[in-house]
Amino acid sequence: MLMRHAKFTQRNAPSSSSNDYTNPCYVDLDLLRQYSPTSSSVEYARVEIAVDQSDNFTGYTDTLNAKFPKFQTVSLEGDAQRQDLPAERCTPAVTIQGPRPRPRPDASHLVFGVATSMDRLLESLDAFAHWAGGTNARILAVVDSAGSAKKEALARAEALGIRLVIREKAVEERLDRWFYLVRYLYELRDDNTQWTVLIDDDTFFPSMERLVDRLATYDPTQPHYVGSMTEDLHQLYSGGLMAYGGAGIFLSLPLVQQLQPFFDECYVFKSGGDRMLSQCIYAHTNTKLTWEKGLFQVDLRGDASGFYEAGREQPLSVHHWKSWFQADMVALSKVASIAGDEALLHRWLLPGDWYLVNGFSVIQYATISDDPLPMEQTWDDSKYTGPDPFTFSLGPLRRKDANKISYRLQTAVAERERVRQIYTRQVEPERLEVLEVVWAVASADSR
């Protein structure tokens, strides 16, 4: 059955160009020009969602009574920076209950380690800030050479509330630095340390609070090797049954202590860093991998949008978001300041069979399924020659919907008591549709 597509109407906007920054209801023309630099106009639509921050919040529902808005033509000609809108265009379409802002969780018992370069470390700090900033978690970055960038990185980290330690290790291979993290993290332990965590520089945790709560279900006084396997059977057969580093590898302190006498012996394994670690654990302890299902390696090549749009429980971790696939986690996370971490990647069904996948996309499937559980397999096929290479980890799955309409998040702008998300769809080479979703703290009048 085909889904109903919204009929868009276009008209000249009954508004005026202005640089009056006191009016909060406006179109940011300069921002739109970034995504349509060669066009004289774009098609623009806007929806406002008010969040009533409450101590009684128990969770978001899966439906949102906010109609998909109609588009209008907005001119990008001239040099005006913004275009004022009538106040009714900025009236909330719906008010929903959300969590009241909470203190950052205490993660002082976690020490994270990443082997990277200084350039990539600097690029990663904004993403690290979402989950590590203000939590007292420590991050140890092992780099080959820091140089003058070390001072800049430490200053930025401090400004972002990140407890960052940078250590230089001149070795031939990055994976050698990765394996050295096990020893360095143990040396960095203090009286609070319970877990050492190995990550990649493109590992992202949507909610530190949920991560801390999940780790609290384990007894940190016992040896634990917690992580996630690859989602692809081809990768699994070549890499083995182990925790894959991009999803995050969590080693309780007693296990790391057991490994210390065997470090030099384990170093001769000379494989990928996470594989070296698994061989060391299996060869010298009786601890086996605990597969924590909320952690994801995201070994999905090509278009991984189906993973993010599935509407399942929020992942504890994601990976490859700025390498194998482009999904801006920094932009995605900004709405948390208004709607909490719980809102990240939450999927709401809107009237007209539209879905808002918060911080990622707004979509309308061409084919309706009676079962919302199957994940759309949008990514490339596996090299595995057997059947169902991804079902063991991500199933149930369904075929890619080639005619799906999708507006993908491009950026998000945080302002006082609101966040503006910009989603775009390139309909034709010179025709861009821009959907702005504005999340704002509910005023007394809108509650």
Residue, then its C-alpha position, 0 to 999 in steps of 0.5 A: m500500500l502506498m503512503r499518502h504524500a503531503k501536497f506542498t503549496q508554494r506562495n510568496a512569504p508575507s514577511s519582510s527582510s530584516n536585521d531586527y534581532t529582537n524578533p525571535c520569529y524569523v528565517d535564517l537566510d544566511l544559514l539557508r544559503q549555506y545549503s543552497p549556494t547557487s540558488s536564488s530561493v529555497e522551499y521552506a517549512r517550519v514546525e515548532i514543538a514546545v517541551d514542558q519540562s516536568d519532574n513527572f516525565t515518564g518517557y516519550t510516546d511514539t506519536l506526535n500530533a504535529k502536522f507536516p507543515k506546508f512549504q513556501t518560497v523564500s528568496l535568497e537574493g539580496d544581502a539580508q541575513r534574516q527574514d521576519l515571519p508573522a508570529e503565528r508561524c512560530t506558534p507551537a504546533v504541539t506541546i509535549q512533556g519532557p524531562r526537567p534538566r538534571p545534573r550531569p551524572d557522576a562518571s568519575h569511576l570511568v576512564f576512557g582511552v583512545a588512540t588517535s592523532m592530534d588533528r582527529l582528537l581536536e575534531s572529536l572534542d565537541a562530540f566527546a563533550h556531549w557525553a563526557g563533559g561535566t561528568n568527571a569521566r577522564i579521557l586518555a588520548v594516546v597520540d604519536s606526536a602532540g606538538s604545539a596542538k597539545k596546549e590547544a587541545l587541553a585548553r578546549a577540553e577544559a572549556l568543554g568540561i572534559r578531563l583530558v590527558i594526552r600521552e605521546k607514544a611513538v610507535e609504528e602502528r596506530l593499533d600498537r598505541w591502541f593496545y598500549l592503552v590497556r597498560y596506560l589506563y591501568e596506570l591512570r587509575d585512582d581510588n574511584t576507578q572501576w572501569t577502563v573503557l577503550i574507544d575509537d575517536d568516532t565512538f559516540f555515547p548518546s546518553m552518559e546517564r544511561l551508560v552509567d546506569r547500565l554499567a551499574t548492573y555489573d559487579p565492578t569487583q569482579p572481572h568483566y569484559v563487556g562490549s559488542m560484536t560486529e553486526d556483519l557475519h563477514q567481519l565476525y568470521s574474519g575478526g572472531l568472537m570478541a568486543y569490537g573497539g568502535a562500540g566501546i570495550f569495557l574492562s572492569l579494573p580486576l580484569v585489567q589487573q589480571l592482564q598486567p603480568f602478561f602485557d609483553e607476552c600479549y603484545v607479540f600477538k600483533s593483530g588489530g588492537d581489539r583482537m590483541l586484547s581479546q586474545c590476551i584475555y582468553a589466553h590468560t584469564n577465564t573471563k569471556l565476552t559479555w555482549e551488551k546489546g545496546l552497544f553498536q559497532v555499526d559495521l554498515r557500509g554505505d547508507a546506514s540511515g535504516f539503522y538510525e531510523a529504526g525507532r528502537e531503544q536508543p543505542l548506548s553507543v554508535h560508531h563510524w558516524k564520520s567515516w563509513f557514514q556521515a551523521d553529525m552526532v554533535a548536531l544531533s545531540k544539541v536538542a538534548s538541552i531542551a528535550g533531554d538525552e531521551a529525545l535523541l533518535h526518538r522516532w515519532l509518528l506524525p499525521g500523514d504517515w510522516y516520522l520524525v527521527n529526532g536529530f537525524s531525519v524526517i521521513q515518509y515511507a513509500t510502503i507502509s508496513d503493519d509491523p513497525l519492528p523490522m529495520e530497513q536495510t539501507w546499507d550495502d550487502s555483506k561479503y558474507t556468502g551465506p544467508d542473512p548476514f545481519t539478522f543475528s545482530l539487527g534483525p528483524l530486517r526489511r528491504k530498502d524503501a527506494n522511494k522513501i522521502s527523506y529530509r536529513l539533518q544538516t545542522a542544529v543551532a542552540e539558542r536561549e531556551r530553544v534549538r533549531q534543527i535544519y533538515t533538507r531534501q534536494v528535490e531537484p538540482e536547483r530545488l532544495e526543500v528546507l524543513e526547520v524543526v524548532w524545539a523550545v521550552a514551553s512558555a506558561d501560555s503554551r502549557 
